[in-house]
């Protein structure tokens, strides 16, 4: 069987060793240059050409494995993607190999997935297979930036829009071993409540004219919205729309008027609703509370991402289903998640259907971050088989759709 021939070229010990070396490289977001260097060197070691693309946040890494129909009709082009940066290492368990697991910051999120991508493409080459369509192997920087700048993903989007990177679908090597094809949209909102009186003595201000009183009214409005969301039918795989509060700040002394008061949180909404609708809804709320209170309510947004949903009927989903059957003996689950990621950008801003398939989503950002070697091997097999099914195998005497 063709797939089995490819799978035999995937070495669990080599994957474990490369992931351990990768997570031993400090590539905290904002200082992720060494992560790009390691990923580029790993690709070169496996015989792939590499280009570095400078962004304001560092250098993206691109490798194009040209299909036999490169630049011509025939064969679909697939792009594998991941980010080379991590959140700060903090108190995370040290890099190591323990009982079939690799530990350390970035193992699950998402250096393990990136290594599996490389080993998948290398296995195709070692098995002597050429694809009909192009295969891209890419690593981006600045994904974990707390400012949400996303310089790496946005630079890749520019390359797609400019025609420098031509792709029909994107697979991000992140998340659980399932076909994650839809995500809620998300935005960080910030409400600010101010009084023209300034921070004067509270003795001079009736309580119902205190911004703190109207903070309570704002929070009740949030409660009403949450109750309305829970009453609506949820998205079939992403769940329901939701909002929550993460930070409240205001006041500098116990008997001075607290102005301004700032409330910051996250709002997540279902596919089918847009950011414009959300902004209009919250601006209307600001206008109404400003009129009722005589205070000033304003709202701003940051790190906004529209929802994304790749249809289950799309060929990339079908290819992953077939690949999962070949690699693991069963068709992977098809899921959605409330979590918004780079797929929200790639699908909406680059216009490329995007899904996720990763080794796990259990320990990301935790201080016990780790990834199973067996899951990394499984992913490498799935990625290789997906490339075969989606891009096509070049040998016309072999049907990748019917083999296996």
C-alpha positions in Angstrom: 0.0 0.0 0.0 1.3 3.5 -0.9 0.3 5.0 2.4 1.9 2.3 4.4 5.1 2.8 2.5 5.1 6.4 3.5 4.2 5.7 7.1 7.2 3.4 7.4 9.4 6.4 6.7 8.1 8.2 9.8 10.5 7.5 12.7 9.0 8.1 16.2 12.5 8.5 17.8 13.5 11.1 15.3 10.3 13.1 15.8 10.7 13.0 19.6 14.4 14.1 19.3 13.5 17.0 17.0 10.6 18.2 19.2 12.8 18.1 22.3 15.5 20.1 20.5 12.9 22.6 19.2 11.4 23.2 22.7 14.9 23.5 24.1 15.2 26.6 21.9 13.8 29.7 23.7 11.4 31.4 21.2 9.1 33.4 23.5 6.9 35.7 21.5 8.7 39.0 20.8 12.0 37.1 20.9 11.2 34.3 18.5 14.1 34.6 16.1 15.8 31.4 17.3 12.6 29.5 16.7 12.5 30.6 13.1 16.2 29.6 12.7 15.6 26.2 14.2 12.6 25.5 12.0 14.4 26.7 8.9 17.4 24.5 9.7 15.2 21.5 10.3 13.6 21.9 6.8 17.0 22.3 5.2 18.3 19.2 7.0 15.4 17.2 5.4 16.3 18.5 2.0 13.8 21.3 1.5 14.5 24.7 0.1 13.7 27.5 2.6 13.0 31.2 2.3 12.8 33.7 5.2 10.3 36.5 5.1 10.9 39.4 7.4 8.0 41.0 9.3 7.8 43.6 12.0 7.7 40.7 14.5 10.5 38.5 13.1 10.9 36.2 10.1 8.4 33.8 8.8 9.7 30.5 7.3 8.4 29.2 4.0 9.2 26.1 2.1 7.6 25.2 -1.2 7.6 21.5 -2.3 6.7 22.0 -6.0 4.2 19.5 -7.4 4.7 18.2 -11.0 2.0 20.5 -12.1 3.5 23.6 -10.5 2.3 26.6 -12.4 0.0 24.6 -14.6 -3.5 23.2 -14.3 -3.9 20.1 -12.3 -3.4 19.2 -8.6 -4.6 21.3 -5.7 -2.1 23.2 -3.5 -2.0 22.7 0.2 -0.3 24.7 2.9 0.6 23.4 6.3 1.1 26.1 8.9 2.1 26.7 12.5 3.7 29.3 14.8 7.2 29.1 16.0 6.8 31.4 19.0 5.5 30.5 22.5 4.1 32.3 25.5 6.7 33.1 28.1 8.3 30.0 29.6 7.5 31.0 33.2 7.4 28.1 35.5 6.7 25.5 32.8 8.2 22.0 33.3 11.7 21.8 31.7 12.2 20.2 28.2 12.6 16.5 28.6 11.5 13.0 27.4 9.5 11.1 29.9 7.5 7.8 29.4 6.6 8.5 25.8 6.0 12.2 26.3 8.0 15.4 25.4 7.7 18.1 28.0 8.4 21.8 27.9 7.0 25.1 26.7 5.8 24.8 23.2 5.5 21.1 22.9 1.8 21.1 22.4 1.4 24.7 21.3 2.8 24.2 18.7 6.4 23.1 18.0 5.3 19.4 18.1 2.9 20.0 15.2 5.5 21.9 13.2 8.0 19.0 13.6 5.3 16.5 12.5 4.6 18.6 9.4 8.3 18.4 8.4 8.5 14.6 9.0 5.3 14.1 7.0 6.7 15.9 3.9 10.1 14.2 4.4 8.4 10.8 4.5 6.7 11.5 1.2 10.1 12.3 -0.3 11.8 9.3 1.2 9.1 7.0 -0.2 9.8 8.3 -3.6 6.4 10.1 -4.1 5.8 13.3 -5.9 2.6 15.2 -5.6 0.6 16.7 -8.5 -0.1 19.9 -6.6 2.2 22.1 -4.6 2.8 21.6 -0.9 3.8 24.5 1.4 5.4 24.1 4.8 5.3 27.3 6.8 6.0 28.7 10.2 5.0 32.1 11.4 6.1 34.4 14.2 4.3 36.8 16.5 1.2 34.6 17.0 1.3 34.7 20.8 1.9 38.5 21.0 -0.1 39.8 23.9 -0.8 43.0 21.9 -2.5 40.8 19.2 -0.4 42.3 16.4 -0.2 38.9 14.6 2.6 40.2 12.3 3.6 36.8 11.1 0.1 35.5 10.1 -0.8 38.9 8.6 2.4 38.8 6.5 1.6 35.4 5.2 -1.9 36.7 4.3 -0.2 39.5 2.3 1.8 36.9 0.4 -1.4 35.0 -0.5 -3.2 38.1 -1.6 -0.2 39.2 -3.7 0.0 35.8 -5.4 3.4 34.9 -3.9 1.8 31.9 -2.1 -0.9 30.2 -4.1 -2.9 27.7 -2.1 -6.3 26.1 -2.2 -6.5 25.2 1.5 -4.6 25.6 4.8 -4.2 23.1 7.6 -2.9 24.4 10.9 -1.1 21.8 13.0 -2.9 22.7 16.3 -5.7 21.5 18.4 -7.0 18.0 19.2 -6.7 15.0 16.8 -10.0 16.0 15.2 -10.9 18.1 12.1 -11.6 21.5 13.7 -13.4 23.3 10.9 -15.2 26.2 12.6 -14.5 28.8 15.3 -16.4 31.6 17.0 -15.4 35.2 16.2 -13.8 37.1 19.1 -13.0 40.6 20.2 -11.5 42.3 23.2 -13.9 45.1 24.2 -13.1 48.0 26.5 -15.9 50.2 28.0 -14.9 53.5 29.6 -17.2 55.4 31.9 -16.3 59.0 32.7 -17.9 61.9 34.5 -17.5 65.6 33.6 -17.2 66.3 37.4 -13.8 64.7 37.6 -12.5 62.9 40.7 -14.1 65.2 43.3 -15.2 64.3 46.8 -18.1 61.8 46.8 -20.0 63.8 49.4 -20.8 66.2 46.6 -22.3 63.6 44.2 -25.5 61.6 44.7 -24.9 57.9 44.4 -27.1 57.5 41.4 -24.8 59.9 39.6 -21.7 58.0 40.5 -20.0 56.1 37.7 -19.8 53.1 40.1 -23.6 53.0 40.1 -23.7 52.9 36.4 -21.0 50.3 36.3 -23.5 48.1 38.0 -26.1 48.9 35.4 -23.6 48.0 32.6 -22.9 44.7 34.2 -26.6 44.0 34.4 -26.8 44.7 30.7 -24.1 42.1 30.2 -26.1 39.7 32.3 -29.2 40.3 30.1 -27.2 39.7 26.9 -25.8 36.5 28.4 -29.3 35.2 29.2 -30.4 36.1 25.6 -27.4 34.1 24.2 -28.2 31.1 26.3 -31.8 31.2 25.0 -30.7 31.1 21.4 -29.9 27.8 19.6 -26.1 27.3 19.7 -24.0 26.8 16.7 -24.0 23.1 15.9 -20.3 22.6 16.5 -19.0 25.9 18.0 -21.5 26.4 20.8 -23.2 29.6 21.8 -22.3 33.2 21.7 -20.9 34.5 24.9 -19.3 37.4 26.7 -17.4 37.8 29.9 -15.5 40.4 32.0 -11.8 40.1 32.8 -10.7 43.4 34.2 -12.4 46.3 36.0 -10.4 49.3 37.1 -11.4 52.7 38.6 -10.9 55.1 41.4 -7.9 56.2 43.3 -9.2 57.0 46.8 -12.1 55.8 49.0 -14.0 59.1 49.0 -13.2 60.4 45.5 -15.4 60.0 42.5 -14.1 57.0 40.5 -13.7 58.4 37.0 -12.8 57.0 34.7 -13.9 53.4 35.2 -12.6 50.9 32.6 -14.2 47.5 32.0 -12.4 45.0 29.6 -13.4 41.5 28.5 -14.0 39.2 25.7 -17.0 38.7 23.4 -17.3 35.6 21.2 -19.9 35.3 18.5 -21.2 32.7 16.1 -20.6 32.3 12.4 -23.3 34.3 10.6 -22.8 37.4 12.7 -20.2 40.0 11.9 -18.1 42.4 13.8 -20.0 45.3 12.3 -23.2 44.0 13.9 -21.4 43.6 17.3 -20.0 47.1 17.1 -23.4 48.6 16.3 -25.0 46.7 19.2 -22.4 47.9 21.8 -22.4 51.5 20.5 -26.2 51.6 20.8 -25.8 50.3 24.4 -23.2 53.1 25.1 -25.5 55.8 23.7 -28.5 54.6 25.7 -26.5 54.5 29.0 -24.9 57.8 28.3 -28.4 59.4 27.8 -29.8 57.8 31.0 -26.9 58.6 33.2 -25.5 61.9 32.0 -22.1 60.3 32.0 -20.0 59.3 29.0 -19.9 55.7 27.9 -17.5 54.8 25.1 -16.4 51.4 23.7 -13.4 50.3 21.7 -12.2 47.0 20.3 -8.9 45.2 19.9 -7.7 41.8 18.5 -10.9 41.4 16.5 -11.4 38.2 14.5 -14.5 37.3 12.5 -15.9 33.8 12.9 -14.7 31.1 10.4 -16.4 28.0 9.1 -15.1 25.7 6.4 -17.9 23.6 5.0 -17.7 19.9 5.8 -18.1 19.2 2.1 -14.8 21.0 1.3 -12.2 18.7 -0.2 -9.7 19.4 2.6 -12.1 18.1 5.1 -12.7 15.0 2.9 -8.9 14.5 2.5 -8.4 14.6 6.3 -11.2 12.1 6.8 -9.6 9.7 4.4 -6.2 10.3 5.9 -7.4 9.7 9.4 -8.9 6.4 8.4 -5.6 5.4 6.8 -3.4 6.6 9.7 -5.6 5.7 12.7 -8.2 3.2 11.5 -11.2 5.6 11.9 -12.6 8.7 10.5 -11.6 11.7 12.8 -14.3 13.6 14.5 -15.4 16.9 12.9 -15.6 19.7 15.5 -15.8 23.4 16.1 -14.4 25.4 19.0 -15.2 28.7 20.7 -11.5 29.4 20.6 -10.5 31.8 17.8 -7.1 31.4 16.1 -5.2 32.1 13.0 -7.8 30.3 10.9 -10.1 33.2 11.5 -7.6 35.4 9.7 -6.7 33.1 6.9 -10.3 32.2 6.1 -11.6 35.8 6.2 -8.7 38.0 5.2 -6.9 35.7 2.7 -10.0 33.9 1.6 -8.5 30.5 1.9 -10.5 27.6 3.5 -8.7 26.6 6.7 -9.0 23.8 9.2 -7.0 22.6 12.1 -5.7 19.1 13.0 -3.2 18.8 15.8 -1.7 16.3 18.3 -3.7 17.6 21.4 -5.3 20.5 23.1 -5.0 19.7 26.7 -1.9 21.4 28.2 -1.3 24.5 26.0 -0.3 27.5 28.0 -0.2 25.5 31.2 2.9 24.9 33.3 2.7 21.2 32.6 2.8 21.5 28.8 3.6 18.2 27.1 2.8 16.2 24.0 2.5 12.5 23.4 5.1 11.1 20.9 2.5 8.6 19.6 0.1 11.5 18.8 2.9 13.3 17.0 3.6 10.2 14.9 -0.2 9.9 14.2 -0.3 13.5 13.1 2.7 13.1 10.8 0.9 10.1 9.2 -2.3 12.1 8.8 -0.5 15.1 7.3 1.3 12.9 4.8 -1.8 11.0 3.8 -3.8 14.3 3.6 -1.2 15.8 1.2 -1.5 12.7 -1.0 -5.3 12.8 -1.0 -5.7 16.5 -1.5 -2.8 17.3 -3.8 -2.8 14.0 -5.7 0.0 11.6 -6.4 2.0 12.4 -9.6 2.3 8.8 -10.9 -0.7 8.5 -13.3 -0.6 4.7 -12.9 -1.6 5.0 -9.3 -4.9 6.3 -8.0 -4.5 7.9 -4.6 -8.2 8.0 -4.3 -8.6 4.2 -4.7 -5.4 2.9 -3.3 -5.5 1.6 0.3 
